[in-house]
Structure formats: C-alpha cells, structure tokens
Amino acid sequence: MSLVRRSNVFDPFSMDLCDPFDNMFRSIVPSASSSSDETAAFANARIDWKETPEAHVFKADLPGVKKEEVKVEVEDGNVLVISGQRSREEEDKNDKWHRVERSSGQFTRRFRLPENAKTEEVKAGLENGVLTVTVPKAAVKKPEVKSIQISG
C-alpha cells in the first residue's frame, strides 16, 4: 500500500490510498460499455447478504442512485439479479474540477439463491441510499413421524 501526501499540512481528505487488489479483476472481466473505467469503478457495488430465520436479506449501499435506476430481478428461477446505473454529473464548461472520486456507470450483481428461497415473494425497497432486498424462506417442513404399533 502506498500513501501519498499532497502538502506539508496534514489533511486526511487529501491522501490517496492505493489498494493493490482494487484493479485485480478489471483486467480479467471485460467491460460491456465504452467507458470501461466508469463501469469498472461502480461495477463492484458492495452488497451484504445475511440469512435470518425468516428470510435472506441483501443490503446494498447505492448513494445517489434513484429508484428508477435500479432493477431487482429473479432469473432462471433462483438467481437474484441486482443491477442499475448511476448517472454521471453534468459538467459545466466554466467549472474547474479539483478532484473526481465518485464513480458512475453500470453495475450488476448476481446471487444464486438456496432452494428454500421463495422467489415469488421477493420485496425490495430503497431508502436513504440503501437498497434492501428481502427474499422470504420457505418454512422448513419437519418430517412426519408415525408410530407403528407392534403386535404380539
């Protein structure tokens, strides 16, 4: 990891941190659009997946993304697909940019759901920049045990 300071005065917001693993997969996975840097930068949308007794819950931080720019789908019966796009900010010719760190572009994430997922009852909501997708789980059917009377 390299750390580069921009001035003599310590400013935590003026440091660049380099992650050696950040670009590892960008050379392996080809981009679908012509603006590969934009797509690659936002393609790795971070998503948490937790399982509760009642459901599988997915949470994605999508700040600046509107509800209309996100799609949640189930394909092939058990693959949850979360995709969307963050639009690039309009540039004004009179503006002077000092730093551009926020990413824009398209993202797609796929998750193979377990057999107990009720894919016909998936619910999704976007609130305060956090997408929450809830996939209810089928009730675990307990095996029925039948006692057999022994004669004799």
Disulfide bonds with the S-S distance in Angstrom:
none
